[in-house]
Amino acid sequence: MAHPIRVPQQSPAKPSEPSLVRGLSLMDSVMLLVGGIIGSGIFLTAAPIASAMRKPLFFLGVWLLGGVITLLACFAFAEMGAMFPESGGQYVFLREAYGEFPAFLYGWMIFTVGQSGTIAALAVGFAEYFGAMLPFAAAHIPVAHVLGFTLTRRHLVSICSIVLLTTVNVLGLKRGSALINAATWAKFAAIGIFILLGLAIGHGHWSNYAVSLPAEQPVSLGHVVSAFGVALIGVFWAFDGWVYITWVAGEIKDPQRVLPRAMVLGVLLVGAVYLTINVVYLYALPITRVAQEETIAHAAAVTLFSSAAARWLSALIALSCFGAMSCAILSSARVSFAMARDGAFFQAMGRVHPRYRTPAFSLIALSAWAVVLALSGSFDQLYTYVMFMMVLSYVAAVAGLFVLRRTQPDRARPYRCTGYPYLPALYVLMAGAWALNSVVTRPKETLIGIGIVFLGAPFYYFWRRQLKRNPQELTEFE
């Protein structure tokens, strides 16, 4: 299938045509990546992971394994990001390796469920934990009835958080980046205090590391592998967001040098934070309790300190959700922006605001859909369905590195994938095995996820037909 007429997204614009601005430094890029990854997952996912792993060292080991697997993908993405320093990131990688249709399905998934669902989940999580600090602000108290729908204070807090962060990101890249930096540094400080005080003066016990969950059946290698596969679902969800930095590659200063460094540094930093905070969880509670606690951070804080610590922990999680939501809004809109520039999405989403130099319409459209999902309450289930497809898309992109080495051997590669071909091949094998395990253990969810993604196919052919009829639609981007 032939590629549509495309132009470099960062090519010099005509005086009448605004373009995006390369304003993100290395520090900005690392903060965006770290702030986008550390949301609510690390505070909520321990129970199913502990239930699957059953032993403290296995529990910590699966977090280490998840970080290593993510880092292997980062090495491959860093090479492709340096090759194609454009807005859209993984969408561009898939387009160049496999063509328009697979790339479109990826972008469709990101807009309709993947990132809109993430933004909705973070907004609802922020409202919930903000309400734990100020109950009057997020209680389930009706404030209005619209078309048969009851709008509560919690809904209002969710909507206001999305609207506020979208507005900041529309008003300029530097404003959005500054907010992310401030939220991420505050998040680091709060997590650091929790870890240091928990280990220094907390009422925990290292003897908890000697406690294991009893085995429900004879342990075999197959059971261990399957258990790690199930546990990695939660771990991958907690690590998800590392791809954000590739989506904003078109706005990074010196992306060929900065992007690879930001990806590796960011994932290493997140991995260290995750491993350390899980050490604190096990110091506070034996794994038998960890496996039962849906809000592990709250339970650990109460054990280590007192029930009064719960409010401060709620503030930490609310801050974490708020910062991660800002990262998701800023970066996700760049995928639909790139699709529109290719003529594969609504044309307005490919426009840059003449004053603020941001993809304003794309930001607003994505956030509006996230508001709808947040109000519907369906985001959580939808995201669960497409998590399999998200990981599968990472596998396809890393495999695409091998395709690009063959099809575009002469293209400049400012950064070459560490350990090529062995490390990217190892990622494809490990993440591919996880995907296969998911099909076997959760066939309903994976099939629904595939169905949701392929619902975009008719829209793709509609936009392609429109472009063939009106090829001049892309001339404004030339």
C-alpha positions, 0 to 999 in steps of 0.5 A: 500500500502506497504511503500518502503524501507526507512532509517532515513535521518539523520542516520550516513553516511558511510565515503564515503557518505556525509550527511546533517548537523544540523547547524540551531539554534533557531534564524536561524530557526525563521529568515528562517520562518519569512523571508519566510513568509514576501515576497510581499504579505503584500504589494499587497493583501490589495485591494481584502481583503478590497473589501470583508470586507468593514469595517476597523475593519473587514479588520483588523479582517480577518488578525488577524483571518488568523494569529490565524488559521495559529497558530492552524496549527503550534501547530499540525505541531510542534508535528509532526515535533518533531516526525519526525525531517527529511528533507521534513517536511509535505511530511514526515507527510503525508507519515506516516499518509496516505501512499506514494501516497498522500505524493507523490502528495504533493511533486509533487505539491510543485516541479512543481507549488507550490514552483517553482511558488513561487520562480518565482513570487518572482524573477519577483517581485524582478526584477520589484521593483529593476527596480523601483529603477534602471530603466535601470536594469529591463526595457523591453528592448530586449537583446537577442532572443532565439528560438523565445523568446525575453529575456529582461533586466527584465528577466535577473534580475529575472534569475540572482537573482535565480541563485545567491541565488541558488549558495549561498545555494548550497555552504553550509547551513551556507552561505544560512542561513547567507544570510537569516538572514541578509536579514530578519533583514534588512527587519525588520528594513525597515518595522519598520521605515515605521511603526514608521515614518508613525504613528509619522510624516505621513500625515494620519488620524485616522478618516479613521477608521470611513469610510466604503464601502457601502453595495451592498446588504442586509447584512446577516450572510451568506454574512459575512461568505462568505466574510471572506472566500474570504478575507482569500484567500489573507490572507492565501497567505500572511501567506504562508511559515510558513511550510518551517521550517518543510522542513529543520527539518533534518538540525536543531540543537536539532529539538525536542526543536527548531522546535516547538519554532521557529514555534510559535515564528515566526508566532506570530512575523509575525502576529504582523508585518502584523496587525501593517502594516495594521493599518498604511495602514488604517491610511494613506488611507480610506478603500474606497481607500484601496479597489482600490489600487493594490499596497497599500504600494506605495499608503500609502507611497505617502500619508504619506510622499511624492512621493519621498518615492516610491523609498525607498518603492520599495527598501523595497519590492525588499529586501523582495522578495529577502529574501523570495526567498532565504528562498523558494529556501533553504527549498523547495529543501528539499522536493524533496530531501526527495522524492528522498530518498524514491525512489519516484523522480529522484534519483540524487535529493537525493544526498548530495554534498560531499564538501558542504553537501547540496542537490545540485542537488535538489536545481539546478533542482528546481531553473531551473524549476522556471526560466522556469516558470518565463520566461513563465509568467504562474507562477501567474495563476498556483499558483492561481490554486493550492493555494486551494490544498496547504491549503487542504494539510495543512488540511490533515496534521493536520488531520493526527495528529489524525491518528498518535496518533492512529497508532503510540501511542508509538512513542516519542513526545517531543512536544505535540500539544497545545490544542489537540484534540480541537485546531487541530480539530478547524483548520480542521473545519475552514480551511476545511470550507474555502476550501469548500467555495472556491469550491463553489465560485471558482469551475473552479480554484479549479478543475484545481488545483486538475487536476494539482496535479493529473497529477503527478499520472502517474509519481508516478507509473513509479517511483514505478515500477522502484524501484520494478525492481531495489530495489538496487537504495536505498542501497546507502542511507543505 
